[in-house]
Amino acid sequence: MEVILCQQVPKVGKIGDVVKVKDGFARNFLLPNKLACPATPANKRRVEHEKATRMKEYEASKQQAQELADKISKVSCTVTVEVNDLDKLYGSVSEIDIAKALEVEGLTIDRKIIELEKPIDELGIFEVGVKLHPEVIAKVRVWVAKK
């Protein structure tokens, strides 16, 4: 039986996919749980229309993210930390510290979208990624300096 997925189903497909599944799986699981609808010509047209609308929204959000990424790339922030006599940090600089430093610069960025491979534990200049969109990652320059 051919069905159109209304929600993402693991190991079957994602929203809007027309998939061929066994009759029992469709009748007993997908259709009663509103995870899919029958693949009629009217439903296929509706899904194509929804897919086109989603693509427009996706492109618009990508464009907004790209504009914000250009703005973020021009900004550099400074995080001041306490160090010992050998210039070793007490602790490390994390996403929260970078988010607070960006807030001082006038950019409100959620700490969850800041991508650090590992916490920064030394003085210097670092490039940190900010994932604004699945396809757009901005780079911000972070200066770690001692107080």
Buried (B, 14 or more C-beta within 10 A) or exposed (E): BEBBBBEEBEEBBEBBBBBEBEEEBBEEBBBEEEBBBBBEEEBBEEBEEEEEEEEEEEEEBBEEBBEBBEEBEEBEBEBEBEBEEEEEBEEBBBBEBBBEBBEEEEBEBEBEBBEBEEEBEEBEEBEBBBBBBEEBBBEBBBBBEEE
